Amino acid sequence: MANVMSNTKPKVGLVLGSVPSVEEVDYFRLLTDAYDFTVVASESICGYLAQTSYFTNLTCIALHDHDENPTFLPGLEKVLEQFETVIVKERLGLYAYQVLKAKWRFQFKLIVWVDNLVPFAAHDVDQMRTIRTEVTHAADCFLVQSNAARQTLELEGVAAHRIQNFTPWIEERIDRSPSGRAKARGALGLSESDLVISYLGQIEWEEGLSDLVAAAKLMITREPSLRQKLRIVICGVGSYSADMRDIIKSLGLEENVVYYAPMRDANRAIQQATDVLYIAPLASRDRVEGDPYRILTAMVHGIPLLAARTPIAEEYCGKHRIDFCPSSPVSLAKAIQRSRSMPSVVNDIVAKNQKVVAERFTAEKARESLISALSAVIKTDAQQSLSSLDIRVLEIEAKVKNKQYIEAVDLIESVFKMDQVPVHHRANLYRLIGDCFAKLGDIDGAKDAYNHGAELDPYSPKVYIGLGTVGLMKGSNDVAVLHLSKAVNLAPDDEMANFGLGLAFQGMGEQKEAARWINKALALNPENTAAIFSIVRIAHETNAYDDAIKAIERYLKINPNDYNFIYTLGGLYFKIGQYETCSRLMKQILEIDPKDKRAAALAKQAKAELEQKASSSNG
């Protein structure tokens, strides 16, 4: 169950699986008086926010970047237990699937923020279709910031009452006065006479940047004097960066294109300095851009908007932009020329956009709209969102936990007879069958069940822990290492994954590597007695006792009266020649139980060693 503290603000987590517009995150500053807000994302995304966000004291939970699939966030499910409400941005990535799996387990409210305007996106990709379908079914609410996004969901059959609109907002923070612009251009190394066209955002093919540089080449060809004046300023990072540099070099525009890393100061200076802001995302099969923040940035700050016709551009600023045909460098070049030759029209566009901002996109209206949307969801009973199937699966998990393995398997078989069991439940149920069979001694049956679970959900750490455990039980330590390494990669802070990997390396005789993973398991749970005994065994085999001593001392701080471990600790101190410490520990045991023969014998040995040491020093 999600943590609920009646005397604290409700905890809301925003899960991001891809780099956001920084304004999307800064928006939530409006809620800090009413909600305890946290961003949960990869280390790289959190690093990006640290460089670009104006959200003072923003709390981020940074999860490891996953090399195999960047949309997977290792350890996400465990992190989400602390939240009462979780907002996830979009519904195609594996991170959205992880949020879904955490929802039914921890029973938080799930809100899906949608800005992809393609109905039934990725319908031809099995994994993405499954994620989108199951997340859509499980969501308590959808957040949208445009009618286009609402219509996309309604086309998919989402009921209108499940969709909540909320108004975007951007804080005005730049000085577009002549003196402010001159200062910003000086900071960027630009001349006051330069024609500056700027792009802020991710450097991806879908952003139409190759069209922009092609249009620049056409303009310079027609008007050679622009070679010294035209500057395209690009501020961002992305997978298309290398391709863009190649295109720019091929066009001979290296001196005309300037790159800046996305940082607060750079973003602000570019917005102050630029003549126009370029926004022309291209539609693709599985995404039509529905993020309004870049368009709103131009509207709020009085920047002329060089934008192709898109659903969001049409909805937010209508005709109040410098229009051109998307994917046409010729049309784009003409639009840039219009921005130069028709200053009165450009000024009128800016004025009309700022009027719209004052009427529609104020901080008060934005805050009110999001508070209203969140309140409507949070007030509903979490139990009401659990289906009968969810409840049945929780019942099965309880039976497995209580070692009622045969009853659990019988219940699982009855669930599999039901129609339309979601993939995330089927994968989990196969994993539970594997756990039951392993406990009942049917190792081959357990392996088959775990493999079925892995086929359905190849990013489930518990499935690979199960397969690794089967490897350990069969003595196939090399196989166990493969599976448990994957489990640790998917869930770096899973105690059993780390401990199991340590045991597998220990079975292969790789004691140093074994100690590394067992120590990590003990860092996660200092009371894992099996791990402590394993690290003690490694200590005796390698004659390296420091890790074992530290592990037992941590354990005894929590369990000071565990005399078995006090005795073991005394034995380790005896091994390293600290006989006085050993004697003190044995005395502690003998004061409670004078008949403890082990403690008495070790105390006698320590005393003899101390006497011999004293005799040697006197001689």
C-alpha positions as CSV (number, residue, x, y, z in Angstrom):
1,M,0.0,0.0,0.0
2,A,1.3,3.5,-0.8
3,N,2.6,5.4,2.2
4,V,0.0,7.8,3.5
5,M,0.9,10.4,6.1
6,S,-2.1,12.4,7.3
7,N,0.0,15.2,8.6
8,T,2.0,15.8,5.4
9,K,1.3,16.9,1.9
10,P,0.2,14.2,-0.6
11,K,3.2,12.7,-2.4
12,V,3.1,13.0,-6.1
13,G,5.8,11.4,-8.4
14,L,6.4,12.4,-12.0
15,V,8.0,9.6,-14.0
16,L,9.9,10.6,-17.1
17,G,11.4,8.1,-19.5
18,S,12.6,10.6,-22.1
19,V,14.1,14.1,-22.0
20,P,11.3,16.5,-21.3
21,S,10.8,20.2,-22.1
22,V,12.2,21.7,-19.0
23,E,9.1,23.9,-18.7
24,E,7.1,20.7,-18.2
25,V,8.9,20.1,-15.0
26,D,9.1,23.8,-13.9
27,Y,5.3,23.9,-14.2
28,F,4.9,21.9,-11.0
29,R,6.5,24.7,-9.0
30,L,2.9,25.9,-8.9
31,L,1.9,22.9,-6.7
32,T,4.6,22.9,-4.0
33,D,2.3,24.5,-1.4
34,A,-0.2,21.7,-1.8
35,Y,1.8,18.6,-2.9
36,D,5.2,17.0,-2.1
37,F,6.4,16.7,-5.7
38,T,9.3,14.5,-6.9
39,V,10.7,13.7,-10.4
40,V,11.7,10.0,-10.9
41,A,13.9,9.6,-14.0
42,S,17.3,8.3,-15.2
43,E,20.5,9.8,-14.1
44,S,21.0,11.5,-17.5
45,I,17.6,13.1,-17.4
46,C,18.0,14.3,-13.8
47,G,21.4,15.7,-14.8
48,Y,19.7,17.6,-17.7
49,L,17.1,19.1,-15.3
50,A,19.9,20.1,-12.9
51,Q,21.4,22.2,-15.7
52,T,18.2,23.7,-17.1
53,S,15.4,23.8,-14.6
54,Y,14.4,26.9,-12.6
55,F,12.6,24.7,-10.0
56,T,14.4,25.6,-6.8
57,N,14.8,22.6,-4.5
58,L,13.4,20.2,-7.0
59,T,13.6,16.7,-5.6
60,C,14.8,14.1,-8.1
61,I,15.2,10.3,-7.7
62,A,17.9,9.4,-10.2
63,L,17.9,5.8,-11.4
64,H,20.7,4.2,-13.4
65,D,20.6,4.6,-17.2
66,H,19.9,1.2,-18.8
67,D,22.2,0.6,-21.7
68,E,20.2,-2.2,-23.3
69,N,16.9,-0.2,-23.4
70,P,16.9,3.5,-22.5
71,T,13.2,3.4,-21.8
72,F,13.7,1.0,-18.9
73,L,14.4,2.5,-15.4
74,P,16.2,0.0,-13.2
75,G,14.6,-0.2,-9.7
76,L,11.6,2.0,-10.6
77,E,8.9,-0.2,-9.2
78,K,10.4,-0.3,-5.7
79,V,10.8,3.5,-5.7
80,L,7.2,4.1,-6.5
81,E,5.9,2.5,-3.2
82,Q,6.3,5.8,-1.4
83,F,3.9,7.8,-3.6
84,E,0.1,8.2,-3.3
85,T,-0.2,9.5,-6.9
86,V,2.1,8.8,-9.8
87,I,2.1,10.8,-13.1
88,V,3.8,9.0,-16.0
89,K,4.6,10.9,-19.2
90,E,3.4,8.9,-22.2
91,R,2.6,5.2,-22.5
92,L,4.9,3.4,-25.0
93,G,8.1,3.0,-23.1
94,L,9.1,0.2,-20.7
95,Y,9.1,2.7,-17.8
96,A,5.3,3.1,-18.3
97,Y,4.9,-0.7,-18.1
98,Q,7.0,-0.6,-14.8
99,V,4.7,2.0,-13.4
100,L,1.7,-0.2,-14.3
101,K,3.1,-3.2,-12.5
102,A,3.8,-1.0,-9.5
103,K,0.3,0.4,-9.5
104,W,-1.6,-2.7,-8.8
105,R,0.9,-3.8,-6.1
106,F,1.1,-0.5,-4.2
107,Q,-2.3,0.8,-5.1
108,F,-1.4,4.4,-5.9
109,K,-3.4,6.6,-8.3
110,L,-2.0,6.4,-11.8
111,I,-2.3,9.4,-14.0
112,V,-1.0,9.3,-17.6
113,W,0.1,12.5,-19.2
114,V,-0.4,12.3,-23.0
115,D,1.0,14.6,-25.7
116,N,1.4,12.2,-28.5
117,L,-1.3,12.9,-31.1
118,V,-1.2,9.6,-32.9
119,P,-4.2,7.3,-32.1
120,F,-3.2,3.7,-31.4
121,A,0.5,4.6,-31.7
122,A,2.9,1.7,-32.3
123,H,0.1,-0.7,-33.1
124,D,2.4,-2.8,-35.2
125,V,5.0,-3.3,-32.4
126,D,3.9,-6.1,-30.1
127,Q,5.6,-4.8,-27.0
128,M,4.7,-1.2,-27.4
129,R,1.1,-2.1,-28.3
130,T,0.8,-4.2,-25.1
131,I,2.2,-1.4,-23.0
132,R,-0.1,1.2,-24.4
133,T,-3.2,-1.0,-24.2
134,E,-2.6,-2.1,-20.6
135,V,-1.5,1.3,-19.3
136,T,-4.6,2.8,-20.9
137,H,-6.8,0.3,-19.3
138,A,-5.3,0.7,-15.8
139,A,-5.0,4.5,-15.7
140,D,-7.2,6.3,-13.2
141,C,-7.0,9.5,-15.3
142,F,-5.3,11.1,-18.3
143,L,-3.9,14.6,-18.4
144,V,-3.9,16.5,-21.7
145,Q,-3.0,20.1,-22.6
146,S,-4.7,20.3,-26.0
147,N,-8.0,19.3,-27.6
148,A,-5.9,17.4,-30.1
149,A,-4.6,15.1,-27.4
150,R,-8.1,14.7,-25.9
151,Q,-9.4,13.7,-29.3
152,T,-6.6,11.2,-29.8
153,L,-7.6,9.4,-26.6
154,E,-11.3,9.5,-27.4
155,L,-10.6,7.9,-30.8
156,E,-9.0,5.1,-28.9
157,G,-12.2,4.6,-26.9
158,V,-11.1,6.4,-23.7
159,A,-14.2,7.7,-21.9
160,A,-14.4,11.5,-21.8
161,H,-14.7,11.6,-17.9
162,R,-11.3,9.9,-17.6
163,I,-9.6,12.8,-19.4
164,Q,-8.6,16.0,-17.6
165,N,-7.4,19.1,-19.4
166,F,-4.8,21.3,-17.6
167,T,-3.5,24.7,-18.8
168,P,0.2,25.0,-19.5
169,W,2.2,27.8,-18.0
170,I,5.7,29.4,-18.5
171,E,7.2,32.0,-16.3
172,E,8.3,35.1,-18.1
173,R,12.0,35.6,-17.3
174,I,13.8,37.3,-20.2
175,D,14.5,40.9,-21.3
176,R,13.6,41.4,-25.0
177,S,14.3,45.1,-24.9
178,P,16.9,46.4,-27.3
179,S,19.5,46.7,-24.5
180,G,18.6,43.2,-23.2
181,R,19.0,41.7,-26.7
182,A,22.3,43.5,-27.3
183,K,23.7,42.2,-24.0
184,A,22.6,38.7,-24.8
185,R,24.1,38.8,-28.3
186,G,27.3,40.0,-26.8
187,A,27.3,37.1,-24.4
188,L,26.7,34.6,-27.2
189,G,29.3,36.1,-29.5
190,L,26.7,37.4,-32.0
191,S,26.7,40.7,-33.8
192,E,23.7,43.1,-33.4
193,S,23.4,43.1,-37.2
194,D,23.2,39.3,-37.4
195,L,20.0,37.5,-38.5
196,V,19.5,35.0,-35.8
197,I,17.3,32.0,-36.1
198,S,17.2,29.8,-33.0
199,Y,16.1,26.3,-32.2
200,L,15.7,25.0,-28.6
201,G,15.0,21.3,-28.0
202,Q,16.2,17.8,-28.8
203,I,18.3,17.3,-31.9
204,E,16.4,14.6,-33.6
205,W,15.5,14.0,-37.3
206,E,11.8,14.6,-36.5
207,E,12.5,18.2,-35.6
208,G,13.1,19.3,-39.2
209,L,16.5,20.8,-38.5
210,S,17.9,19.5,-41.9
211,D,15.2,21.6,-43.6
212,L,16.3,24.7,-41.6
213,V,20.0,24.4,-42.7
214,A,18.9,23.6,-46.3
215,A,16.8,26.8,-46.3
216,A,19.7,28.8,-45.0
217,K,21.9,27.5,-47.8
218,L,19.2,28.5,-50.3
219,M,19.1,32.0,-48.8
220,I,22.9,32.5,-48.9
221,T,23.0,31.3,-52.5
222,R,20.4,33.9,-53.5
223,E,21.8,36.6,-51.3
224,P,25.6,36.1,-50.7
225,S,25.9,38.9,-48.2
226,L,23.9,36.7,-45.8
227,R,27.0,34.5,-45.5
228,Q,28.4,37.0,-43.0
229,K,25.1,37.7,-41.2
230,L,22.9,34.6,-41.0
231,R,23.3,32.6,-37.8
232,I,21.4,29.5,-36.9
233,V,21.7,28.9,-33.2
234,I,21.0,25.3,-32.0
235,C,20.7,24.6,-28.3
236,G,20.1,20.9,-27.4
237,V,21.4,17.4,-27.6
238,G,20.1,14.3,-29.3
239,S,20.8,11.3,-31.5
240,Y,20.8,13.3,-34.7
241,S,23.6,15.6,-33.7
242,A,26.4,13.8,-35.7
243,D,24.2,13.6,-38.8
244,M,23.4,17.3,-38.5
245,R,27.1,18.2,-38.3
246,D,27.7,16.1,-41.5
247,I,24.9,17.9,-43.3
248,I,26.1,21.3,-42.2
249,K,29.6,20.5,-43.3
250,S,28.4,19.3,-46.7
251,L,26.4,22.5,-47.2
252,G,29.5,24.6,-46.2
253,L,27.6,26.3,-43.3
254,E,30.1,25.5,-40.5
255,E,30.5,29.3,-39.9
256,N,26.8,29.9,-39.9
257,V,25.6,27.3,-37.4
258,V,26.4,27.7,-33.7
259,Y,25.8,25.0,-31.1
260,Y,25.2,25.6,-27.4
261,A,24.7,23.0,-24.7
262,P,21.3,23.2,-23.0
263,M,21.9,25.2,-19.8
264,R,19.8,27.8,-18.0
265,D,22.0,30.8,-19.0
266,A,22.3,29.6,-22.6
267,N,18.6,29.1,-23.0
268,R,17.8,32.5,-21.5
269,A,20.4,34.3,-23.6
270,I,19.3,32.7,-26.9
271,Q,15.6,33.6,-26.2
272,Q,16.7,37.2,-25.6
273,A,19.0,37.4,-28.6
274,T,17.1,35.6,-31.3
275,D,15.1,37.2,-34.2
276,V,12.8,34.2,-34.6
277,L,12.3,30.8,-32.9
278,Y,12.1,27.8,-35.2
279,I,9.6,25.0,-34.4
280,A,8.7,22.5,-37.1
281,P,8.3,18.9,-35.8
282,L,7.7,16.4,-38.5
283,A,4.9,13.8,-38.2
284,S,6.1,10.2,-38.0
285,R,4.2,7.0,-38.0
286,D,4.1,6.7,-34.2
287,R,4.3,10.3,-33.0
288,V,2.8,13.6,-33.9
289,E,4.2,16.2,-31.5
290,G,1.7,17.5,-28.9
291,D,4.0,19.3,-26.5
292,P,2.9,22.9,-26.4
293,Y,5.7,24.4,-24.3
294,R,8.1,25.5,-27.0
295,I,5.3,27.3,-28.8
296,L,4.2,28.8,-25.6
297,T,7.8,29.9,-24.8
298,A,7.7,32.1,-27.9
299,M,4.3,33.4,-27.1
300,V,5.1,34.3,-23.5
301,H,8.4,36.0,-24.3
302,G,7.3,37.9,-27.3
303,I,9.5,36.0,-29.8
304,P,8.4,35.8,-33.4
305,L,7.4,32.2,-34.1
306,L,8.7,30.5,-37.3
307,A,6.4,27.5,-37.2
308,A,4.9,25.1,-39.7
309,R,1.3,24.2,-39.5
310,T,0.8,21.4,-36.9
311,P,-2.1,20.5,-34.6
312,I,-0.5,22.2,-31.6
313,A,0.6,25.3,-33.5
314,E,-2.9,25.7,-35.0
315,E,-4.6,25.2,-31.6
316,Y,-2.3,27.5,-29.6
317,C,-1.3,30.4,-31.8
318,G,-3.5,29.9,-34.9
319,K,-2.4,32.2,-37.7
320,H,-0.2,34.3,-35.4
321,R,3.1,32.8,-36.7
322,I,5.3,33.0,-39.7
323,D,4.0,30.1,-41.6
324,F,5.6,27.7,-44.1
325,C,5.1,24.3,-45.7
326,P,6.6,21.6,-43.5
327,S,9.4,19.6,-45.2
328,S,10.0,22.3,-47.8
329,P,13.3,24.2,-47.5
330,V,12.1,26.5,-50.3
331,S,8.9,27.5,-48.4
332,L,10.9,27.9,-45.2
333,A,13.4,30.2,-46.9
334,K,10.6,32.4,-48.1
335,A,9.1,32.5,-44.6
336,I,12.4,33.7,-43.2
337,Q,12.6,36.3,-45.8
338,R,9.1,37.5,-44.9
339,S,10.2,37.8,-41.3
340,R,12.9,40.2,-42.5
341,S,10.9,42.3,-44.9
342,M,7.6,42.6,-43.0
343,P,8.5,43.9,-39.5
344,S,5.1,45.4,-38.8
345,V,3.4,42.0,-39.5
346,V,5.9,40.3,-37.2
347,N,5.3,42.8,-34.4
348,D,1.5,42.3,-34.8
349,I,2.0,38.5,-34.5
350,V,4.0,39.0,-31.3
351,A,1.4,41.4,-29.8
352,K,-1.5,39.1,-30.5
353,N,0.2,36.1,-29.0
354,Q,1.0,38.0,-25.9
355,K,-2.6,39.0,-25.6
356,V,-3.6,35.3,-25.8
357,V,-1.1,34.5,-23.1
358,A,-2.6,37.2,-20.8
359,E,-6.1,35.8,-21.4
360,R,-5.5,32.0,-21.2
361,F,-2.1,31.0,-19.9
362,T,-1.7,32.7,-16.5
363,A,-0.1,31.1,-13.5
364,E,-3.5,31.3,-11.6
365,K,-5.4,29.5,-14.4
366,A,-2.7,26.9,-14.8
367,R,-2.5,26.1,-11.1
368,E,-6.3,26.0,-10.7
369,S,-6.6,23.6,-13.7
370,L,-4.0,21.1,-12.4
371,I,-5.2,21.2,-8.8
372,S,-8.7,20.5,-10.0
373,A,-7.5,17.5,-12.1
374,L,-5.4,16.0,-9.3
375,S,-8.1,16.5,-6.7
376,A,-10.7,14.7,-8.7
377,V,-8.4,11.7,-8.9
378,I,-6.9,11.7,-5.4
379,K,-10.3,11.8,-3.7
380,T,-11.4,8.5,-5.3
381,D,-10.9,5.3,-3.3
382,A,-7.8,3.4,-4.4
383,Q,-9.6,0.1,-3.7
384,Q,-12.2,0.9,-6.3
385,S,-9.6,0.9,-9.1
386,L,-8.6,-2.7,-8.3
387,S,-10.3,-5.3,-10.5
388,S,-11.4,-8.7,-9.3
389,L,-8.4,-10.1,-11.2
390,D,-6.0,-7.7,-9.3
391,I,-7.4,-8.8,-6.0
392,R,-7.1,-12.5,-7.1
393,V,-3.4,-12.0,-8.0
394,L,-2.7,-10.3,-4.6
395,E,-4.4,-13.2,-2.9
396,I,-2.1,-15.6,-4.8
397,E,1.0,-13.7,-3.8
398,A,-0.1,-13.8,-0.2
399,K,-0.5,-17.6,-0.4
400,V,3.0,-18.0,-1.8
401,K,4.4,-15.7,0.9
402,N,2.7,-17.9,3.5
403,K,4.2,-21.1,1.9
404,Q,0.8,-22.4,0.7
405,Y,2.3,-23.4,-2.6
406,I,-0.2,-26.0,-3.8
407,E,-3.2,-23.7,-3.1
408,A,-1.4,-20.9,-4.9
409,V,-0.8,-23.1,-8.0
410,D,-4.5,-24.1,-8.0
411,L,-5.6,-20.5,-7.9
412,I,-3.2,-19.6,-10.7
413,E,-4.7,-22.3,-12.9
414,S,-8.2,-20.9,-12.3
415,V,-7.0,-17.4,-13.3
416,F,-5.5,-18.7,-16.5
417,K,-9.0,-20.0,-17.5
418,M,-10.3,-16.4,-17.4
419,D,-10.5,-14.4,-20.6
420,Q,-8.2,-11.5,-21.4
421,V,-5.7,-11.8,-18.5
422,P,-3.3,-8.8,-19.0
423,V,0.3,-9.6,-20.0
424,H,1.8,-8.1,-16.9
425,H,-0.4,-10.4,-14.7
426,R,0.3,-13.5,-16.8
427,A,4.1,-12.9,-16.6
428,N,3.9,-12.4,-12.9
429,L,1.7,-15.5,-12.4
430,Y,4.2,-17.7,-14.3
431,R,6.9,-16.3,-12.1
432,L,4.9,-17.3,-9.0
433,I,4.4,-20.8,-10.4
434,G,8.1,-21.0,-10.8
435,D,8.6,-19.9,-7.1
436,C,6.1,-22.5,-6.0
437,F,7.6,-25.4,-8.1
438,A,11.1,-24.4,-6.8
439,K,9.9,-24.6,-3.2
440,L,8.2,-27.9,-3.9
441,G,11.4,-29.4,-5.4
442,D,10.2,-29.5,-9.1
443,I,13.2,-27.7,-10.5
444,D,12.5,-28.5,-14.2
445,G,8.9,-27.3,-13.7
446,A,10.2,-24.1,-12.1
447,K,12.6,-23.5,-14.9
448,D,9.8,-23.9,-17.5
449,A,7.5,-21.5,-15.6
450,Y,10.2,-18.9,-15.3
451,N,11.1,-19.1,-19.0
452,H,7.4,-18.5,-19.8
453,G,7.4,-15.4,-17.6
454,A,10.6,-14.1,-19.2
455,E,9.1,-14.5,-22.7
456,L,6.1,-12.4,-21.6
457,D,8.1,-9.8,-19.6
458,P,11.8,-9.9,-20.5
459,Y,12.4,-7.0,-18.1
460,S,11.2,-8.6,-14.9
461,P,14.1,-8.9,-12.5
462,K,12.2,-11.5,-10.3
463,V,12.0,-13.9,-13.3
464,Y,15.8,-13.8,-13.7
465,I,16.3,-14.2,-9.9
466,G,14.1,-17.3,-10.2
467,L,16.1,-18.6,-13.2
468,G,19.4,-17.8,-11.4
469,T,18.1,-19.7,-8.3
470,V,17.3,-22.7,-10.5
471,G,20.9,-22.5,-11.7
472,L,22.2,-22.5,-8.2
473,M,20.1,-25.4,-7.2
474,K,21.4,-27.4,-10.2
475,G,25.0,-26.5,-9.5
476,S,25.1,-24.6,-12.8
477,N,26.8,-21.6,-11.4
478,D,27.9,-20.2,-14.8
479,V,24.2,-20.2,-15.9
480,A,23.2,-18.6,-12.6
481,V,25.7,-15.8,-13.1
482,L,24.2,-15.0,-16.5
483,H,20.6,-14.8,-15.1
484,L,21.4,-13.0,-11.9
485,S,23.6,-10.5,-13.6
486,K,20.6,-9.5,-15.7
487,A,18.5,-9.3,-12.6
488,V,21.0,-7.0,-11.0
489,N,21.1,-4.9,-14.2
490,L,17.3,-4.5,-14.1
491,A,17.1,-4.0,-10.3
492,P,20.4,-2.8,-8.9
493,D,19.1,-2.5,-5.4
494,D,17.4,-5.9,-5.2
495,E,18.9,-7.7,-2.2
496,M,18.3,-11.2,-3.4
497,A,19.6,-10.5,-6.9
498,N,22.9,-9.2,-5.5
499,F,23.1,-12.0,-2.9
500,G,22.3,-14.7,-5.5
501,L,25.0,-13.3,-7.8
502,G,27.5,-13.4,-5.0
503,L,26.6,-17.1,-4.3
504,A,27.0,-18.0,-8.0
505,F,30.5,-16.5,-8.1
506,Q,31.3,-18.2,-4.8
507,G,30.3,-21.5,-6.4
508,M,32.7,-20.8,-9.3
509,G,35.5,-20.1,-6.8
510,E,35.7,-16.4,-7.7
511,Q,35.8,-15.3,-4.1
512,K,36.7,-11.6,-4.7
513,E,33.8,-11.1,-7.1
514,A,31.5,-13.1,-4.8
515,A,32.4,-10.8,-1.9
516,R,31.6,-7.7,-3.9
517,W,28.0,-8.8,-4.6
518,I,27.4,-10.3,-1.1
519,N,28.6,-7.0,0.5
520,K,26.2,-5.1,-1.7
521,A,23.4,-7.3,-0.5
522,L,24.4,-6.7,3.1
523,A,24.5,-2.9,2.4
524,L,20.9,-3.3,1.3
525,N,19.9,-5.5,4.3
526,P,22.4,-5.8,7.1
527,E,20.3,-8.5,8.8
528,N,20.6,-11.0,5.9
529,T,22.2,-13.8,8.1
530,A,22.7,-16.1,5.1
531,A,24.8,-13.4,3.4
532,I,26.8,-12.8,6.6
533,F,27.6,-16.5,6.9
534,S,28.7,-16.5,3.2
535,I,31.0,-13.5,3.7
536,V,32.5,-15.2,6.8
537,R,33.1,-18.3,4.8
538,I,34.9,-16.3,2.1
539,A,36.9,-14.5,4.8
540,H,38.2,-17.9,6.1
541,E,39.0,-19.1,2.6
542,T,40.8,-15.9,1.5
543,N,42.3,-14.9,4.9
544,A,40.7,-11.4,4.4
545,Y,38.6,-10.7,7.4
546,D,37.7,-7.0,7.2
547,D,34.4,-7.3,5.3
548,A,33.2,-10.1,7.5
549,I,34.0,-8.2,10.7
550,K,32.2,-5.0,9.4
551,A,29.2,-7.1,8.4
552,I,28.8,-8.7,11.8
553,E,29.4,-5.5,13.7
554,R,26.6,-3.8,11.6
555,Y,24.3,-6.7,12.4
556,L,25.1,-6.6,16.1
557,K,24.2,-2.9,16.3
558,I,20.7,-4.0,15.3
559,N,20.7,-7.4,17.2
560,P,23.0,-6.9,20.1
561,N,22.0,-10.1,21.9
562,D,22.7,-12.6,19.1
563,Y,25.3,-14.6,20.8
564,N,26.0,-16.9,17.8
565,F,27.2,-13.9,15.9
566,I,29.1,-12.5,18.9
567,Y,30.9,-15.8,19.0
568,T,31.6,-15.7,15.3
569,L,32.9,-12.1,15.6
570,G,35.2,-13.2,18.4
571,G,36.6,-16.0,16.2
572,L,37.3,-13.5,13.4
573,Y,39.2,-11.2,15.8
574,F,41.1,-14.2,17.1
575,K,42.1,-14.9,13.5
576,I,43.6,-11.4,13.0
577,G,45.4,-11.5,16.4
578,Q,43.2,-9.1,18.3
579,Y,43.0,-11.4,21.3
580,E,41.9,-8.8,23.8
581,T,38.8,-8.0,21.7
582,C,38.1,-11.7,21.3
583,S,38.3,-12.2,25.1
584,R,36.0,-9.2,25.7
585,L,33.4,-10.7,23.4
586,M,33.6,-14.2,24.9
587,K,33.2,-12.6,28.4
588,Q,30.0,-11.0,27.2
589,I,28.6,-14.4,26.3
590,L,29.8,-16.1,29.4
591,E,28.2,-13.5,31.7
592,I,24.9,-14.5,30.3
593,D,25.6,-18.3,29.9
594,P,28.6,-19.5,32.0
595,K,28.1,-23.0,30.6
596,D,28.7,-22.0,26.9
597,K,31.5,-24.4,26.1
598,R,32.4,-22.8,22.8
599,A,32.8,-19.3,24.3
600,A,34.8,-20.8,27.2
601,A,37.1,-22.6,24.9
602,L,37.7,-19.6,22.7
603,A,38.2,-17.4,25.7
604,K,40.8,-19.9,27.0
605,Q,42.7,-19.8,23.7
606,A,42.7,-16.0,23.6
607,K,43.9,-15.9,27.2
608,A,46.8,-18.3,26.3
609,E,47.8,-16.2,23.3
610,L,47.8,-13.0,25.4
611,E,49.9,-14.7,28.1
612,Q,52.4,-16.0,25.5
613,K,52.5,-12.5,23.9
614,A,53.2,-10.9,27.4
615,S,55.8,-13.5,28.1
616,S,57.6,-12.9,24.8
617,S,57.6,-9.1,25.4
618,N,59.0,-9.6,28.9
619,G,61.7,-11.9,27.7
